[in-house]
């Protein structure tokens, strides 16, 4: 009995010590004493394995090396945040979010520069950790996350009751001091990490969890999925609850601000504190504090309407311009790219930057060999913003955009009304590759696995020159390509199969029509309702669409009137690509009055297409299961939402059943 009591005492002491160290930076004992107690606990648990619990401090290390990470679908997508670059853009966000920004309450949090992680707790015990991935599906890194000493394996119910099911999200990071301390121990052969974010990401995704355990990873939690269902009404309340459960929160640097002016004051304060913080941040996250207001505002395709990341001023460094290369985009625009002497800007090594166009080159008066100032702002492509003319020596070479395309040697043209220089050859291999990459991109057809290197091979080998030819690829052909193999080929063909049913807006955007971005594509889809109607629309009808106007309408009409483009679209339709019409709620539709939750990976429909289909037939789509849910549309690995539905006795159906019921004009809930 003595050993039982001692084991429990040691577990409590060590967990308390870890909590004090990682959450409050206030260790209650010296490191040597902690290590001594830890070794004693290890010895006792080896003698009495039955006393070793899943949340014991000793259970963070020691799993076998993994062969790879399993996919981890997110029941609720992990979205990005819109950015505000200055006070004006923040004020625009605030005005869009609330009628009177000065009367609103906001929650501000430091924007940690780390790696997003989603945690699932069941009955207070950590059961899954998943990276963001593409927002819909991440990687299961549970074994590695368990090695993060700041992360409790079991939540504390001492100050607040712990619900049965919890999904909590946050950021894995390392402190600046730990980053430098670790790098100092690395030899040149082992290599050093460039910045704390890369260090955190690489450490979390180690296939050997014992290596992850050796890295000084920390975590700060800030989001609770379905917070209102857990009885909370504010983001500040969420942070308080997370802290009460023993989870590390960047609470010391968070503020609750009343009105626009207080938020702006806090931003100035945080930017001033930036260099003194123990971790790297690149801005401040601002959220509407009221969760009911958040729910009313909802989401765009990739970002919430109730939050914004207000970024700090960009960082600049001086370096030397070694050369200028010229890249060819999907519309033929030739863009000068500065080749730089590598320079570290904000923890990232920059070796190239955009020069935009010939007019910008002339405005800057940039020459080969010049010392130049390069600016990097967050994820924006670095750009040359200034030439240090006073440091110029001799007669450096001037830069001119070439007269002929660097990819196909066709004579370039310059539009009278545009600054851009363009290659007019639609068959230019560089344009073909860029068009395919655009077609496959996340915001277009979302074909996972079709990256630059694979597109290079497909085009250079003559296998693919048009988007339609992608859908004719077979397993053996793809598997035989360099760096592919059977598994990669299967993944690509699966992604292509899923891409056959895009929303109409994504399909229009994927075609790469000049001047047609995501917003315009969505407006066109909702106005015309079908691709056939759009193709044959008169220019006046196109101009009448919001945000289109005469220039975009002329570009659309010119594109559709081109015989090659018409043939390209028909080839896609013949290959089985079937765009789904946008949501137009049918009066008395099959699913009128139903509230539906989509969970898991469906066989043919991606999440956006499934939600469009549901809304089209009258359903309301929700992100969380509640007593108001009519049914769950469940796919593979539906996860906790399906379990919650079962506990509430809410029915679940698969994709095939849904399509069958819709085709028959009957609701899945009808007997």
N, C-alpha and C positions, 0 to 999 in steps of 0.2 A: 504493500500500500504506500510505503514511503516513496518508492520510485514513481508511482502514479502521480502522487501529489507534486513531486519534484519536477516531473515532465511538464505538468500543467503550469506550474509556477514559472519554469523557464520559458515556455512558449509565450506566456503573458508578458513576462519581462522583456523578452527580445522583440516582441511585436510593438510593445509600448516604446521601446528605445528607437525602433525604426520609424514609428509615427512621429516622435519628437524630432528626430534628425531630418527626415525628408519633408515634413509638413511645416515645421516651425524653425528649422535650422538651430535646434536647441538640444543637442544630445545629452541625455541624463547620465551618461557614464563614458569613461574613456574608451577608445577603440580597443585597447588591449583587454579590458574587462569584458567588453561585448564579445570579442573573439573567444575568450576563455569560456564564457557561458554557452556560446554557440557550440563549441566542441563538446562540452558536457552534455548538451541536449542531443547532439548527434550520437554520442556513445550510448546514452540511455535508450534512445529510439532503436538503435541496433540490437540492444539486449531485449527490448520489448516492442517488436514491430506493431503489435496491436494498439499501441499507444500513439503511433505516428498518424496524425490527422492530415487531411488534404490541405488544410490551411496552416500547417506548421511552418515556421520560418526555415526549416531545413528542406522543405519540398520545392524550393525555387530553382534548384540546380540538379543536374544529373541525368536528364533524359538522353536517349540515344540520338545519334546524328540522324537528321531527316533526309529523305531523298528528294524532297520538294514540298511546296506548300499547296494544300488543298484549296480550291476555290471556296469562298465564303460569301454567299449572296446576302445582301442587306435587305431586310424586310422593309425598311424605310431608307430611301437613297441617302447617301452621304454627299451633300451638295457643297458647292463652292460659295464664295461671297463676292458680290460686286465690290469694286474698289472706288474709293473717293481719293483723288489726288491732292485736293486742297479744300479750303473752307467753303468755297463756292459750291463745289461738287457735293460736299457733305450737306450743305443747306438745301440743295436740290433733292437729295435723298430724304431729308427730314420733311420737306414740304410734300413729297409724294406719299410719305408714310402716314402723316397726320395732318389734319386741317390747321392746327395751331401748334407748331413745334415748341413754342415757349411754354405751353401748358402741359406738355408731354413729359413722361419720366423715361429716361434711358438708362441702360446698364452698360458701362464701359469696361472692357477687359483688355489686357495687353495681348497683342497678336504674336504669340510665340512662333518662332521660326523652327518648327520641328516636323514631326510626322503624325498625321491623323490616325487615331485608333478608336475602334468601337468595341466596347466591353459588354458582355452579357452575364448577368448574375441570376442564378436560380436559387431561391430560398437563401439568399445572402452569399452564395458560394460562386466564385468566378468559374464559368463553364466555357466561355469562348472569348477570344480576342481576334479582331479582324482589321486589316489595313483598309484604307479607303478604296484602293484599286481604281476602277473607272467610275466609282460612285454607285454603281449597281451591284458589282461583285468585287470583293477584295480577296486577300489571302488570309488563310487561317494561321495565325502566329501565336496561338494560345500557349504553347509550350515555352516559347521565348518570352512572352509577356509575363509569365509567371516568375521569371527571373528578375523582374524590375522590383527592387526592394521597397520602393515607395508605394507600390500598388498592393493594397490588401487583398489577400486571397479570399477572405471572408469579411463581409461588411459588419460594422458594429451596430447593434440595436440599442446601445446604452442610452443614447440621447434621442433617438427617433426610430420608430418601428420601420423595419425593412420589408418592402413589398415582396411578393413571391417572384415576380418577373421584373427585371430592370435591364434596360439598355442605356448605357452611359457612354458618352463620347468625349474625347479630349485629345491632347497633343503629347507625344513622346519627344523628349528633348534632352540635351545635356547642358550643364552649366558651362559658362565660358572657362572657368578655372579648371573644371574636370577635363574639358576638351584639350586645353593646352598641356595639362599634366599628363594625359594619356599620350598625346603626340610626342612629348619629350622622351617617352620611353621607347619610341619606335625607331628602328634603324632605317637607313636609306633603302636597304633591300626590302624591308617590310612595307615601306611606303607610309606616308603621313596623310591624314585626312585634311581636305582643303578647308572645311568649315563645319561648325557644330551640327548643322542640319544633315549634311551628308554622313557625318559620323553617326548620328542617331538612326538614320534610315538604314545604313549598312549594318549597324549593330543589331537592329531589330530583326533584320531579314537573314541573319546567319543560319545556315542549315544545321550547324552544330550549336545547340542551346547552351552548352557549357561556355562557348565563346561569348555569347550574348551576356551570360551571367557575369563575365569578367569586365564588361563595359559599364561605365557609370551612368546608365540610363535613368531618367526620371520621367514623371508624367504629371500633367495638370489636367483635371477634368473640368468641363464647362457646360455640357449639354446633357439633358435627360430626355430621351425619346418618350413621347406621350406623357409629358409632365403634368398636364391638367388631369389626366386620368388617375394620377397618383395624388391628387388633391392640392396641387400647387397652382398659384395664380400669377406668379411673377418670375422673371429670370433671376432676380436677386434671391428669391425664395429657393430656386433650384440650387444656386451656389451654396446657400446655407444648409440645405438638405444633404448635398454631396459631402460637405465638410462634417456634418453630424454623423454620417455613416462611416467616417474615417478615411474618406478619399482625399487625396491631395488636390488642392484648389489654389489658383494664383490669387487668393482672396485679398492678400495684402495690397495688391496693385489694382484691384477692381474698385469701381466707384458707381454709386447710384446718383445720377445727375438729373436735376429738375430743369428742363428746358434746354434749348439750343445753345444759349450762351455758356451755361455750365459745362456742357460737353466740350465746347471749343476751348474753354479754359483748361479743362482736364487734359485735352490733347497737347496743349502747349507744355503743361507740367510733365506729362509722360515723356514727351520728346526730349525735354531738358534732362530728365532722369535716365534716359536711355543708356548712356555709357556707364552708369553706375549700377545698373541692374545685374543680377548674377547670371542672366541668360540673355540670349540675343532675341530682339523683337524687331519687326519691320513696320509696325504701325499699331493702331488701336482699333479693336472691334467695337462697334456701337450697335446695340440691340434695343428695340422697343422693350421696355421692361414688362409690360402687361401681356400675359400669355394669350388672353382672349383677343387682344388687338392683333397679335401675331397670327393667330388662327384665321381671323377675318381677312387679313391681307394676303395670306397664302404664299404661293411660290410661282416663280417663272420656271422655265424649262430646267435651269441649272442652279438658280440662286433664289434665296428667300427675299421677299419684298420688305421685310421688317428688320433687316440687318445689313451693315455695310462695313467693309474694312477700310478705315481711313489710314492711308499709307503716309509714312514719313517722307520728308523731302528726299529726292534721289541722291545717290552718292556719285561722285565724279573722281576720276583719276587721270593723270597725264601719262601718255605712252607714245611710242613711235609708230608711224604708218609705214609698213614695210612694202605694201603692194595694194592693188585694187583688182579684185576679180569681179566678173559680171555673171549674175544668175538670171535664168529665164523662167518666169512664172507661167501658170496655167493659161493666162490670157495673152501670153507673149510679151508682157512687159519685162524689159531688161533693167535689172536693178544693180547698181554698184555696191559691192560689199568690201569694206575696208579690212585688209589683213594686217593685224596689229602685233607688235611685240607684246607677248602675253603679260597681262597686268591683273592683279587681284582687286576687285571692286566689290565691297560689301561681302567678302568671304567667297566670292565666285571668281574663278579665273576666266578672263575675257580675252579672246584672241581674234575676234572678228566683230564688226559693227556695221550697221547700215549707213549708207551715205545718201539714201533716198533716190536721187535723180541728178541729171546733169546741172539743172538750175541750182540745186543745193551745193554741188561741188564748186560751181562758179561763185556762189554767194560766200562760201567759206574760204575760197581760194586755196583749196587743199592741194598739196603736192606730195609725191612719193618721197619719203624720208623725213617729212615734217614731224615735229612733236605736236600731238593733238590731245584735246581733252575729250574723254569718253564718259558718257553718262549712262548709268544703269539704274532703272527704277523698277524694283520688284521683278515680275516675270516679263516685263516689256523688253523687246529686243534692244540690246545696247546700241547707242548711236553716237556718232561723232558730232560734237556741238560747237567746237572751237578749235582754231589753229593757233598755236603759239608762234606767231610770225616773228617775234623778236628773237627767237632761238633758231630761226632758219639760217642755214649756212650754204654758200655757193648758189648754184642755180638748179634746184631740184626739179624733177620731171613733172610736168603738168599731167592732169588726168582727163581723158576724154572717153565718153561712151563710144564703143566701136560702131563702125558703119555697117558691119555684117554680124548676124547672130553668132555668138560664140559656140552654139550647139549644132546649128545646121548650115551656117554660112549664107543664109538668105539675107539680102539687103534689108536693113531695118527701115521703119517708117516712123514719122513723128506726127501725131495728130495736131492739127492747127490749134484746137481748143484745149489741148492737154500738154502737160509737161513731160509725160512718159514717152520713152522711145520703145517701140514694139517690133517684135518679129511677126510678120504677117503669115508665116507658114504654119497652118494648123496641124500639119504632120511633123512638125519639129519634135524630135525625140524628147527634149527637155519639157516641152509643153504637154506631150502625151503623158509623161510620168507624173507631172504635177496635177494634171486633170484626174488621173487615176487615184492619186493620194487624196485629193480633195473629195472625190466621189466616195472613198472609203473612210473618210474622217468621222470622228465621233458625232459631230453635229449634222453630218449628212447621212450616209447609209450605215455608218457604225460597224465596219467590217474589221473585227479584231484580228490582229496577226498580219494585216497587209501593210507592212511598213516600207520604208525607203529601199532597203536592200533587196527585199523580195520583188518590189515593183521594178527595180533596176534589172533584175534577172529576167523577169517576165517580158519586159519590153525589149531588152537587148537580145534575147533568144528568139524573138518573134512570136512568142506564144500569145501575147496579149497586146493589143493596141487600143481597144475600145472597152468601155465598161461592160458591155454585154458579153464580151469574150471571157470575162472573169467567171461568169456563171456556166461556162462550158468546160472549165478545168476539171480534170479527174484526179483521183487519189494518187495513182502511180506517177503521173506527170509531175505533180507538185512534190511528192516525196523524193523524187530523183534530183530535185534542185539542191544547190549548195546550201548547207546549214539548215536543211529542212528535216526529212525523215518522216516516218509513218505517223507518229503522234502529232507533229506539227501540221502535217497535211490534213489529218482528220479535223483538227481544231479549225483550220482555215475553211474547209468545206462546210463545217457546221455553221460557222459565222456567215458564210455566203448564203446558206439555206435560210437562216434567220433574216438576212437582209432582203429577202424577196418580198417582204410585206412591210415596207416603210410607210410612215404617214406621208400624205401628199406633200405637205410643206417640206419635209426632209428630202423627198424625191426631187422637188423643184430646186432646192438649194444644191443638191448633189450634182445637178447637171452643169453647174459652173457657169451660168449665164452672167455675162458682164453686168455689173451694178446690182445684181440680185443677191442680197445677203439673207440671213435667217429671218429678220423681221419682215422684209418685203415678201419673201417666199411664203411666210405664214399668212400675210394679208391676202396674197393671191389665192392661196388654197382656200381660205375661208370665203372669199368673194365668189369664186367660180365653182367651187365644190367638186370639180373633177378635172383631170388633166386634159381630156378632149375639149372641154369648153374653154379652157385656158389657151390651148394651142390655136384655136380658131377665133379668139376674141379680136375684135377690131381695136385699132390703136386708141380710139376715143374711149372705149370701154376699159382699156388698160389704164389710161390716164386718170380715169375716175376712181381708181382704187386708191385709198389713203396711202400716202408716203411713196407713191409711184412717180407720177409726173411725166412730162414729155420725154425727158432723156432716157429714163428707165423703160418707159413704154416703147420707145423706138428701138432700144436694145433688145427687148423681148420680141418685138415683131420681126426684127432682122434675124434673130436667132431661129425663131420658129419657121421663117420663110426659107431658110437655108436647107437645101435638099439633104445634105450630109447629116445635119442635126436631126431632121425628121427621121431619117433612116436609123440613126443611132438610138433614138427613143423607141422606134418600132422594134428594133433588135432587142432592147431591154424587155419590152412587153412580151415578145415572142419567147424570151428566155425564162419567162415565168415571174418577172417582177410585177407585183400588183400593188400599186399605191393605195393606201386606205384613205377614204374621203375624210375630211375634217369633221369635227363634232358639229352636227346640226341636230339638236334634240328633236326627235320626232314627237309630235303631239300624240299622247297616248301610246308611246313606244313600248316595245316588248318589256323593257326593264324600268318603265316609269315607276317612280316611287321606291326603287331599290337603292340601298347604300352598299357599295361593293368595295372590298379590299383585295388588292392584287398582291400575291406573295409567291416568291420562288421564281424559277426559270421555266417559262412556258415553252412548249415544243417548237412553235413557229412564230408566234407573236413576241416582239420585244415589249418591254413595259409600256413605253409611250403608245405603241400601236394598240395594245390591249386597252389602255385607258381611253384612247380615242374611240374605239369600237363600243365600249361600255357607255360612254357619254352620248354617242350618236343614237343609241337605242334608249336613252332616257335615264340612265343610271347616274347616281352621284358617286364619285370615286373618293374614297377616304384613305388616309395613310395609316390608320390604326384601327384595330378591332375593338368594338365596344358593344354594349347591349343594343345599340341602334343599327348595327351591321346586319344586312339582309343575308349575305353569303360571302364566302371567300373564294376568289378565283385562284386556285392553288396549282403551282407547278412543282418541278423537282426542287428539293431542299427548301420547302416552304418555311420551315423553322418555327420560331416562337409564336408567330401570328396564327399559324394553324393550330398549335397547342392551345393558345388562348381561346380561339374559336370553339374548339372542342369542349373546353371547360365551361363555356357559356352556352353550349348546345346550339351553336350557329353552324348551319350546313356549309360544306365546302364542295366545289365542283371543279372538274378539270377543263382544259381548253376545248376538248372535243365535245364535251357535254354542253358547254356554253354555245358553241357554234351551231350545234344541233338544235338547241332550243330557239336560238335567234332565227335560224332558217325556217323553223316551224311556226314562228310568230307567237311562241308561248314563253312565259317567264319560267326560269328554272324552279321557282317557288310554287308554281301551280301543280296541283296533284295530277 
